Amino acid sequence: MANVHMGNGEIEWHGVKFPKYTSGIEFVRPGVAVYRPAGLINSIDIGKRTDERGVRYWAALEPIMVGLCPTDQAGGNGSFPPESTRPFGLENEPAVGGHEGVYILKAAHPRGLKILARQGIIPGDYVTGNINIGDGTCLACRRGAPALDCYNGPTFVGIGTMVEAEKWVKRETGRTQLPGAYVGSGGAVFVPISHVHKIPANMAETDRGLALGTQIDAVACAYSLWDAVGLETYVQGFRGVHELNILAIGSGRVALWGLDVLKERLGQLGARGNIFLCDTREGNLERVGDACGVPDENRYLVGRSRNPFSMRNLRSGFNYPSLGGDFRFDIAVDFAGPGALDQKRICELFDDVIAPQGIVATMAHGGYPGHELKMASGERLLKGHRLVIGLSPRNNMGRGADFLSRHANKFKPMMREIPGGLDERLAEQVASGGAAVKNEMEATVFYTRISSN
């Protein structure tokens, strides 16, 4: 194991010392996470294998801040990636969540550091990482395709691994999945150097700005969403429209980024988006509605109903005069996460709510229950309509960083810190998706501090 030295409970990798074990948050079984204060969480040992394989250079990143995202919960439930066989409770391979991280670049192979330096990234810089990783050797990966298109299956740092990817992950790193950012100060997350992205300078100046950096992955997903819809083609080439009616189901954090990115892109096209916002929480409607400029009459506080998204209930909920007669939405997006829609309700959207050339897009993890609509990427043709998924950041991390950098002053005040760092309370929030803390703190975007660096 070249360039790896062990002693006194530490591992030295390429001249940098890391603790052999750290504290952190670990899923011990599906849906149950615990805080390990003394720590059996071992991440730096991946470095031993990454040099040996020689396929590509990997970087060790020390977590500083981590965003709270329900995707960690989905990975911890074994529900994402679809059909994942992620192991739980293994002392030598703990299931550590956390994929929305801001890190310090700590170490990499010397040749890898030279490549990063040409991009203006050096050890000690604040960075984020694209946690979607392909095997690096298949034709798709060698062509620079997004990891989700890897012929041998992708792995997702801190979330899990596609079944077909377990062999290459084991071969290259010694594990069947890669631990994420909920490890204590001094721990490490490993990603290939090609997946390292520098935090923009104006965001690295303050804690709130750094915290906003945890959302680069989520904003990159927003770009992927509208790429999947084919927004530019839809507006300019296919329909030649200047105004779209868009139904947003859910008004949480994902909707915040998705709708703000939408408005900017429509503005660049000279088109207007007439957004209609639905949610079961009044606070979400207010915060995201205000941030995205959605008028009050376009906000629908969803109550109990067999199908709150039928056209009849939408007309009543919005109390909007134009939602009558032949009115239909051009695009509906499911930002709500599990439970808001199912296959039956999607079919009802296409039958009753969406225009003949309309599209339903989703950010749901793995699509919807049932064989026909279980999907991690791509699209399905359903009743003559397109159902597309835009969950992955794909190759949009740079676009996400640029968007947040340009709008940092608007979004920094929306970041809310979960106090206490890594502890049992945070472990419960990670395992539950954070619904309780969202209600308690009356906010939309959350992060926790891992290190005081």
NUROVEX-453814 format. One record per residue (C-alpha): residue number from 1; x, y, z. Coordinates in steps of 0.05 Angstrom, whole numbers. Layout:
BEGIN
+-----+--------+--------+--------+
:  nr :     px :     py :     pz :
+-----+--------+--------+--------+
: NUM :      X :      Y :      Z :
...
+-----+--------+--------+--------+
// end
This chain:
BEGIN
+-----+--------+--------+--------+
:  nr :     px :     py :     pz :
+-----+--------+--------+--------+
:   1 :      0 :      0 :      0 :
:   2 :     43 :     56 :    -26 :
:   3 :     39 :    124 :      9 :
:   4 :     -3 :     95 :     66 :
:   5 :     27 :     92 :    136 :
:   6 :     -8 :     71 :    200 :
:   7 :      8 :     85 :    273 :
:   8 :    -20 :    111 :    338 :
:   9 :    -91 :    105 :    313 :
:  10 :    -78 :    147 :    251 :
:  11 :    -69 :    135 :    177 :
:  12 :    -22 :    178 :    137 :
:  13 :    -43 :    182 :     65 :
:  14 :      0 :    222 :     17 :
:  15 :     31 :    260 :     74 :
:  16 :    -34 :    278 :    110 :
:  17 :    -55 :    246 :    176 :
:  18 :   -126 :    222 :    185 :
:  19 :   -156 :    188 :    247 :
:  20 :   -166 :    114 :    237 :
:  21 :   -237 :    119 :    265 :
:  22 :   -283 :    179 :    274 :
:  23 :   -350 :    194 :    306 :
:  24 :   -410 :    200 :    260 :
:  25 :   -481 :    182 :    241 :
:  26 :   -491 :    111 :    218 :
:  27 :   -552 :     73 :    193 :
:  28 :   -553 :      9 :    233 :
:  29 :   -613 :    -20 :    197 :
:  30 :   -664 :      6 :    147 :
:  31 :   -695 :     70 :    173 :
:  32 :   -655 :     72 :    238 :
:  33 :   -594 :    116 :    247 :
:  34 :   -551 :    126 :    309 :
:  35 :   -495 :    172 :    330 :
:  36 :   -430 :    136 :    345 :
:  37 :   -392 :    183 :    392 :
:  38 :   -332 :    137 :    403 :
:  39 :   -336 :    116 :    331 :
:  40 :   -327 :     55 :    289 :
:  41 :   -335 :     96 :    226 :
:  42 :   -275 :     85 :    182 :
:  43 :   -272 :    122 :    116 :
:  44 :   -198 :    136 :    104 :
:  45 :   -184 :     62 :     90 :
:  46 :   -214 :     73 :     21 :
:  47 :   -150 :    110 :      5 :
:  48 :   -111 :     46 :     10 :
:  49 :   -149 :     16 :    -49 :
:  50 :   -156 :     77 :    -93 :
:  51 :    -81 :     82 :   -104 :
:  52 :    -74 :      8 :   -115 :
:  53 :   -126 :      4 :   -169 :
:  54 :    -94 :     59 :   -211 :
:  55 :   -156 :     69 :   -253 :
:  56 :   -164 :    142 :   -232 :
:  57 :   -143 :    189 :   -176 :
:  58 :   -188 :    198 :   -116 :
:  59 :   -189 :    257 :    -68 :
:  60 :   -200 :    256 :      8 :
:  61 :   -249 :    311 :     29 :
:  62 :   -260 :    331 :    102 :
:  63 :   -333 :    349 :    115 :
:  64 :   -346 :    418 :    143 :
:  65 :   -422 :    426 :    133 :
:  66 :   -476 :    378 :    109 :
:  67 :   -545 :    394 :     83 :
:  68 :   -605 :    356 :    110 :
:  69 :   -637 :    319 :     52 :
:  70 :   -691 :    265 :     52 :
:  71 :   -650 :    227 :      0 :
:  72 :   -606 :    205 :     59 :
:  73 :   -668 :    177 :     91 :
:  74 :   -686 :    141 :     26 :
:  75 :   -617 :    110 :     23 :
:  76 :   -623 :     91 :     96 :
:  77 :   -689 :     57 :     82 :
:  78 :   -660 :     17 :     25 :
:  79 :   -710 :     49 :    -22 :
:  80 :   -658 :     88 :    -61 :
:  81 :   -624 :     68 :   -105 :
:  82 :   -681 :     23 :   -130 :
:  83 :   -669 :    -50 :   -112 :
:  84 :   -607 :    -31 :    -71 :
:  85 :   -576 :    -85 :    -29 :
:  86 :   -538 :    -36 :     14 :
:  87 :   -508 :    -68 :     77 :
:  88 :   -524 :    -42 :    146 :
:  89 :   -491 :    -50 :    213 :
:  90 :   -423 :    -75 :    188 :
:  91 :   -367 :    -49 :    232 :
:  92 :   -318 :    -49 :    174 :
:  93 :   -368 :    -19 :    126 :
:  94 :   -418 :     26 :    162 :
:  95 :   -475 :     58 :    123 :
:  96 :   -458 :    131 :    133 :
:  97 :   -507 :    181 :    102 :
:  98 :   -495 :    252 :     79 :
:  99 :   -487 :    272 :      6 :
: 100 :   -498 :    348 :      6 :
: 101 :   -430 :    368 :     34 :
: 102 :   -382 :    426 :     36 :
: 103 :   -312 :    401 :     48 :
: 104 :   -239 :    420 :     53 :
: 105 :   -194 :    386 :      2 :
: 106 :   -145 :    348 :     46 :
: 107 :   -105 :    301 :      2 :
: 108 :   -100 :    264 :    -64 :
: 109 :    -48 :    228 :   -105 :
: 110 :      7 :    278 :   -125 :
: 111 :    -11 :    272 :   -198 :
: 112 :    -84 :    283 :   -180 :
: 113 :    -66 :    346 :   -142 :
: 114 :    -30 :    373 :   -203 :
: 115 :    -93 :    363 :   -245 :
: 116 :   -135 :    398 :   -192 :
: 117 :    -85 :    455 :   -188 :
: 118 :    -94 :    469 :   -262 :
: 119 :   -167 :    481 :   -245 :
: 120 :   -149 :    528 :   -189 :
: 121 :   -163 :    478 :   -133 :
: 122 :   -109 :    465 :    -81 :
: 123 :   -108 :    430 :    -12 :
: 124 :   -143 :    473 :     40 :
: 125 :   -195 :    500 :     -9 :
: 126 :   -269 :    495 :      5 :
: 127 :   -300 :    447 :    -45 :
: 128 :   -361 :    405 :    -58 :
: 129 :   -365 :    338 :    -93 :
: 130 :   -410 :    306 :   -144 :
: 131 :   -430 :    244 :   -105 :
: 132 :   -456 :    206 :   -166 :
: 133 :   -399 :    162 :   -188 :
: 134 :   -392 :    113 :   -246 :
: 135 :   -340 :     59 :   -253 :
: 136 :   -294 :    104 :   -294 :
: 137 :   -277 :     50 :   -345 :
: 138 :   -339 :     37 :   -387 :
: 139 :   -349 :     73 :   -453 :
: 140 :   -401 :    120 :   -424 :
: 141 :   -355 :    142 :   -367 :
: 142 :   -295 :    150 :   -414 :
: 143 :   -337 :    195 :   -458 :
: 144 :   -354 :    239 :   -398 :
: 145 :   -427 :    218 :   -392 :
: 146 :   -461 :    228 :   -324 :
: 147 :   -451 :    173 :   -274 :
: 148 :   -524 :    153 :   -278 :
: 149 :   -510 :    129 :   -349 :
: 150 :   -452 :     84 :   -328 :
: 151 :   -458 :     17 :   -363 :
: 152 :   -436 :    -19 :   -300 :
: 153 :   -481 :     21 :   -253 :
: 154 :   -469 :     82 :   -209 :
: 155 :   -456 :     89 :   -135 :
: 156 :   -479 :    149 :    -94 :
: 157 :   -434 :    172 :    -38 :
: 158 :   -471 :    168 :     28 :
: 159 :   -534 :    139 :     -4 :
: 160 :   -522 :     71 :    -34 :
: 161 :   -504 :     31 :    -95 :
: 162 :   -541 :      3 :   -154 :
: 163 :   -540 :    -72 :   -153 :
: 164 :   -500 :    -77 :   -217 :
: 165 :   -447 :    -29 :   -189 :
: 166 :   -429 :    -69 :   -127 :
: 167 :   -374 :   -109 :   -162 :
: 168 :   -336 :    -49 :   -188 :
: 169 :   -344 :    -10 :   -122 :
: 170 :   -317 :    -70 :    -84 :
: 171 :   -260 :    -80 :   -133 :
: 172 :   -239 :     -7 :   -132 :
: 173 :   -250 :     14 :    -60 :
: 174 :   -258 :    -50 :    -19 :
: 175 :   -331 :    -34 :     -3 :
: 176 :   -398 :    -43 :    -34 :
: 177 :   -418 :     29 :    -20 :
: 178 :   -383 :     94 :     -4 :
: 179 :   -393 :    129 :     63 :
: 180 :   -419 :    200 :     63 :
: 181 :   -409 :    265 :    100 :
: 182 :   -441 :    251 :    168 :
: 183 :   -372 :    233 :    196 :
: 184 :   -338 :    272 :    250 :
: 185 :   -284 :    324 :    243 :
: 186 :   -222 :    293 :    215 :
: 187 :   -260 :    239 :    177 :
: 188 :   -259 :    236 :    102 :
: 189 :   -304 :    227 :     42 :
: 190 :   -273 :    200 :    -22 :
: 191 :   -293 :    221 :    -93 :
: 192 :   -253 :    219 :   -158 :
: 193 :   -216 :    284 :   -170 :
: 194 :   -260 :    297 :   -231 :
: 195 :   -318 :    303 :   -183 :
: 196 :   -287 :    358 :   -140 :
: 197 :   -315 :    429 :   -150 :
: 198 :   -291 :    492 :   -117 :
: 199 :   -340 :    533 :    -76 :
: 200 :   -347 :    602 :   -109 :
: 201 :   -306 :    656 :    -74 :
: 202 :   -365 :    699 :    -54 :
: 203 :   -397 :    639 :    -19 :
: 204 :   -333 :    619 :     17 :
: 205 :   -328 :    685 :     55 :
: 206 :   -382 :    671 :    108 :
: 207 :   -413 :    612 :    145 :
: 208 :   -480 :    624 :    112 :
: 209 :   -447 :    626 :     44 :
: 210 :   -411 :    561 :     58 :
: 211 :   -476 :    530 :     82 :
: 212 :   -508 :    551 :     16 :
: 213 :   -454 :    510 :    -17 :
: 214 :   -487 :    447 :     10 :
: 215 :   -544 :    462 :    -39 :
: 216 :   -502 :    459 :   -102 :
: 217 :   -522 :    386 :   -112 :
: 218 :   -596 :    403 :   -105 :
: 219 :   -592 :    462 :   -153 :
: 220 :   -555 :    418 :   -203 :
: 221 :   -615 :    370 :   -198 :
: 222 :   -660 :    429 :   -215 :
: 223 :   -621 :    440 :   -279 :
: 224 :   -626 :    366 :   -295 :
: 225 :   -701 :    369 :   -284 :
: 226 :   -712 :    423 :   -337 :
: 227 :   -661 :    391 :   -383 :
: 228 :   -702 :    327 :   -378 :
: 229 :   -766 :    365 :   -393 :
: 230 :   -731 :    396 :   -453 :
: 231 :   -752 :    466 :   -433 :
: 232 :   -718 :    504 :   -489 :
: 233 :   -745 :    457 :   -542 :
: 234 :   -814 :    458 :   -510 :
: 235 :   -817 :    534 :   -511 :
: 236 :   -782 :    551 :   -575 :
: 237 :   -783 :    492 :   -622 :
: 238 :   -842 :    448 :   -605 :
: 239 :   -897 :    497 :   -587 :
: 240 :   -870 :    567 :   -597 :
: 241 :   -905 :    589 :   -534 :
: 242 :   -890 :    651 :   -493 :
: 243 :   -926 :    631 :   -429 :
: 244 :   -930 :    565 :   -392 :
: 245 :   -978 :    544 :   -337 :
: 246 :   -939 :    502 :   -288 :
: 247 :   -967 :    462 :   -230 :
: 248 :   -918 :    452 :   -173 :
: 249 :   -939 :    396 :   -125 :
: 250 :   -899 :    409 :    -62 :
: 251 :   -866 :    474 :    -41 :
: 252 :   -806 :    453 :      0 :
: 253 :   -732 :    461 :    -12 :
: 254 :   -731 :    422 :    -78 :
: 255 :   -787 :    465 :   -105 :
: 256 :   -749 :    528 :    -84 :
: 257 :   -690 :    511 :   -128 :
: 258 :   -731 :    480 :   -184 :
: 259 :   -777 :    540 :   -192 :
: 260 :   -723 :    593 :   -185 :
: 261 :   -680 :    559 :   -238 :
: 262 :   -743 :    552 :   -281 :
: 263 :   -758 :    627 :   -277 :
: 264 :   -687 :    645 :   -296 :
: 265 :   -686 :    599 :   -355 :
: 266 :   -754 :    621 :   -380 :
: 267 :   -731 :    693 :   -374 :
: 268 :   -671 :    677 :   -418 :
: 269 :   -721 :    649 :   -469 :
: 270 :   -765 :    710 :   -467 :
: 271 :   -822 :    668 :   -439 :
: 272 :   -863 :    671 :   -375 :
: 273 :   -880 :    617 :   -325 :
: 274 :   -948 :    623 :   -291 :
: 275 :   -933 :    581 :   -229 :
: 276 :   -986 :    548 :   -186 :
: 277 :   -960 :    523 :   -119 :
: 278 :   -990 :    467 :    -75 :
: 279 :   -970 :    444 :     -6 :
: 280 :   -998 :    416 :     58 :
: 281 :   -957 :    465 :    100 :
: 282 :   -976 :    538 :    101 :
: 283 :   -905 :    558 :    120 :
: 284 :   -876 :    525 :     59 :
: 285 :   -926 :    560 :     14 :
: 286 :   -908 :    627 :     44 :
: 287 :   -832 :    620 :     43 :
: 288 :   -824 :    588 :    -25 :
: 289 :   -882 :    627 :    -55 :
: 290 :   -850 :    693 :    -34 :
: 291 :   -781 :    672 :    -56 :
: 292 :   -806 :    651 :   -125 :
: 293 :   -855 :    708 :   -134 :
: 294 :   -918 :    665 :   -135 :
: 295 :   -980 :    709 :   -122 :
: 296 :  -1026 :    690 :    -65 :
: 297 :  -1082 :    669 :   -112 :
: 298 :  -1035 :    617 :   -142 :
: 299 :  -1022 :    582 :    -76 :
: 300 :  -1064 :    522 :    -55 :
: 301 :  -1062 :    497 :     17 :
: 302 :  -1077 :    424 :      7 :
: 303 :  -1125 :    391 :     55 :
: 304 :  -1151 :    320 :     63 :
: 305 :  -1181 :    294 :     -1 :
: 306 :  -1182 :    230 :    -41 :
: 307 :  -1146 :    266 :    -97 :
: 308 :  -1128 :    338 :    -81 :
: 309 :  -1098 :    345 :   -150 :
: 310 :  -1160 :    331 :   -191 :
: 311 :  -1179 :    390 :   -235 :
: 312 :  -1241 :    401 :   -193 :
: 313 :  -1201 :    407 :   -129 :
: 314 :  -1147 :    449 :   -162 :
: 315 :  -1199 :    499 :   -186 :
: 316 :  -1228 :    503 :   -116 :
: 317 :  -1161 :    505 :    -81 :
: 318 :  -1132 :    561 :   -123 :
: 319 :  -1197 :    599 :   -129 :
: 320 :  -1169 :    626 :   -193 :
: 321 :  -1219 :    650 :   -246 :
: 322 :  -1181 :    624 :   -306 :
: 323 :  -1181 :    552 :   -280 :
: 324 :  -1246 :    536 :   -313 :
: 325 :  -1273 :    509 :   -378 :
: 326 :  -1217 :    482 :   -421 :
: 327 :  -1159 :    505 :   -377 :
: 328 :  -1102 :    455 :   -371 :
: 329 :  -1031 :    458 :   -344 :
: 330 :   -973 :    452 :   -392 :
: 331 :   -925 :    420 :   -341 :
: 332 :   -937 :    389 :   -273 :
: 333 :   -877 :    375 :   -228 :
: 334 :   -878 :    330 :   -166 :
: 335 :   -831 :    364 :   -117 :
: 336 :   -867 :    333 :    -57 :
: 337 :   -829 :    268 :    -46 :
: 338 :   -860 :    201 :    -28 :
: 339 :   -935 :    196 :    -18 :
: 340 :   -963 :    257 :    -54 :
: 341 :   -972 :    220 :   -120 :
: 342 :   -978 :    148 :   -141 :
: 343 :   -989 :    114 :   -207 :
: 344 :  -1064 :    124 :   -205 :
: 345 :  -1059 :    198 :   -190 :
: 346 :  -1008 :    208 :   -245 :
: 347 :  -1056 :    176 :   -295 :
: 348 :  -1111 :    222 :   -269 :
: 349 :  -1065 :    282 :   -280 :
: 350 :  -1056 :    262 :   -353 :
: 351 :  -1130 :    249 :   -361 :
: 352 :  -1157 :    312 :   -329 :
: 353 :  -1104 :    363 :   -313 :
: 354 :  -1049 :    364 :   -365 :
: 355 :  -1055 :    394 :   -435 :
: 356 :  -1052 :    345 :   -494 :
: 357 :   -978 :    360 :   -506 :
: 358 :   -964 :    368 :   -432 :
: 359 :   -910 :    336 :   -388 :
: 360 :   -908 :    309 :   -318 :
: 361 :   -839 :    312 :   -286 :
: 362 :   -818 :    283 :   -219 :
: 363 :   -763 :    289 :   -168 :
: 364 :   -788 :    227 :   -132 :
: 365 :   -733 :    177 :   -113 :
: 366 :   -738 :    117 :   -159 :
: 367 :   -804 :    137 :   -191 :
: 368 :   -868 :    107 :   -163 :
: 369 :   -885 :     39 :   -133 :
: 370 :   -900 :    -15 :   -184 :
: 371 :   -860 :    -45 :   -240 :
: 372 :   -883 :      1 :   -296 :
: 373 :   -862 :     67 :   -264 :
: 374 :   -801 :     46 :   -223 :
: 375 :   -747 :     90 :   -252 :
: 376 :   -682 :    122 :   -229 :
: 377 :   -672 :    163 :   -292 :
: 378 :   -699 :    175 :   -362 :
: 379 :   -772 :    178 :   -379 :
: 380 :   -834 :    137 :   -394 :
: 381 :   -889 :    146 :   -445 :
: 382 :   -955 :    142 :   -409 :
: 383 :  -1023 :    152 :   -442 :
: 384 :   -988 :    189 :   -498 :
: 385 :   -953 :    237 :   -450 :
: 386 :   -882 :    242 :   -425 :
: 387 :   -866 :    226 :   -352 :
: 388 :   -794 :    248 :   -338 :
: 389 :   -749 :    245 :   -277 :
: 390 :   -697 :    298 :   -262 :
: 391 :   -669 :    274 :   -196 :
: 392 :   -594 :    268 :   -210 :
: 393 :   -546 :    327 :   -213 :
: 394 :   -515 :    292 :   -274 :
: 395 :   -461 :    339 :   -301 :
: 396 :   -493 :    403 :   -275 :
: 397 :   -452 :    417 :   -212 :
: 398 :   -417 :    476 :   -245 :
: 399 :   -483 :    506 :   -266 :
: 400 :   -510 :    496 :   -195 :
: 401 :   -450 :    531 :   -164 :
: 402 :   -455 :    589 :   -214 :
: 403 :   -530 :    599 :   -200 :
: 404 :   -521 :    601 :   -125 :
: 405 :   -461 :    647 :   -131 :
: 406 :   -501 :    697 :   -172 :
: 407 :   -560 :    694 :   -124 :
: 408 :   -522 :    684 :    -59 :
: 409 :   -548 :    747 :    -25 :
: 410 :   -620 :    724 :    -37 :
: 411 :   -611 :    654 :    -12 :
: 412 :   -561 :    659 :     45 :
: 413 :   -613 :    684 :     94 :
: 414 :   -656 :    623 :     80 :
: 415 :   -603 :    575 :    107 :
: 416 :   -620 :    550 :    177 :
: 417 :   -569 :    513 :    220 :
: 418 :   -590 :    452 :    261 :
: 419 :   -552 :    465 :    326 :
: 420 :   -510 :    413 :    362 :
: 421 :   -471 :    384 :    305 :
: 422 :   -468 :    308 :    302 :
: 423 :   -511 :    279 :    357 :
: 424 :   -570 :    233 :    370 :
: 425 :   -621 :    288 :    354 :
: 426 :   -590 :    298 :    285 :
: 427 :   -588 :    223 :    275 :
: 428 :   -663 :    221 :    285 :
: 429 :   -673 :    277 :    236 :
: 430 :   -630 :    244 :    183 :
: 431 :   -668 :    178 :    192 :
: 432 :   -736 :    212 :    188 :
: 433 :   -722 :    261 :    131 :
: 434 :   -725 :    321 :    178 :
: 435 :   -800 :    333 :    180 :
: 436 :   -799 :    349 :    255 :
: 437 :   -743 :    400 :    252 :
: 438 :   -776 :    434 :    192 :
: 439 :   -840 :    444 :    232 :
: 440 :   -802 :    465 :    295 :
: 441 :   -756 :    515 :    263 :
: 442 :   -804 :    542 :    211 :
: 443 :   -755 :    541 :    154 :
: 444 :   -741 :    507 :     88 :
: 445 :   -666 :    495 :     79 :
: 446 :   -625 :    463 :    134 :
: 447 :   -553 :    445 :    146 :
: 448 :   -510 :    421 :    204 :
: 449 :   -439 :    439 :    221 :
: 450 :   -390 :    382 :    224 :
: 451 :   -324 :    419 :    235 :
: 452 :   -306 :    488 :    259 :
: 453 :   -251 :    496 :    207 :
+-----+--------+--------+--------+
// end
